Amino acid sequence: MVTKKPKVVGVEILKKNGLDVDKLVNLLITNASVEFTAYYYFTNLRMHATGMEGEGIKGIIEDARLEDLSHFESCIERIFQLGGSLPNDAQAFIKMSGCEFLQLPKNPTDIKGILEKCLKAEQGAIVNWNK
């Protein structure tokens, strides 16, 4: 059975004003993928921040982690408002992010390495949001 997309008045107005809604939805889906992947990544990095120095930066990592979760949820809300949906295949969704750099440092408890990874992840997010 083929389901028909609902006709959303706001989407029709955006299209009449020249916005490529499908392109915007695809960009938002990609951003949602990046934000979800970064949320997962920061969760993993936070768990490896151990020792006295590690305990000191857990709050910083937690703030970044929760910010990425909030961005993910914001993307999802807008995607659905515009008539889009997330991919059903979670692995394909994560691959869509293109975030191959999200690995633990060689020494997974290296605090400087963890902070460098956090910075790289945030820089990647900025590039996506600029699109």
Residue pairs with C-beta under 8 A, 6 or more apart in sequence:
5 83
6 83
8 81
8 82
8 83
10 81
11 21
11 82
11 83
14 21
14 82
15 21
21 82
21 83
24 82
25 79
25 82
25 83
25 84
26 84
27 131
28 75
28 78
28 79
28 82
28 84
29 75
29 79
29 84
29 86
29 87
29 96
30 96
30 97
30 128
31 71
31 75
31 128
31 129
31 131
32 72
32 75
32 76
32 79
32 86
33 93
33 94
33 96
33 97
34 97
34 98
34 99
34 124
34 125
34 128
35 68
35 69
35 71
35 72
35 75
35 125
36 68
36 72
36 93
36 94
36 97
37 94
37 97
37 99
37 102
38 64
38 68
38 99
38 102
38 121
38 124
38 125
39 65
39 68
39 69
39 72
40 94
41 99
41 102
41 117
41 121
42 61
42 62
42 64
42 65
42 68
42 118
42 121
43 65
44 104
45 61
45 104
45 114
45 117
45 118
46 58
46 61
46 62
46 65
48 54
48 104
48 108
48 109
48 114
49 55
49 57
49 58
49 61
49 109
49 111
49 114
50 109
51 109
51 111
53 111
54 109
54 111
54 114
57 111
57 114
57 115
60 118
61 114
61 118
64 118
64 121
64 122
68 125
71 125
76 86
79 85
79 86
86 93
87 93
87 96
99 121
99 124
101 120
101 121
101 124
102 117
102 121
103 117
104 117
105 113
105 114
105 116
105 117
106 113
107 113
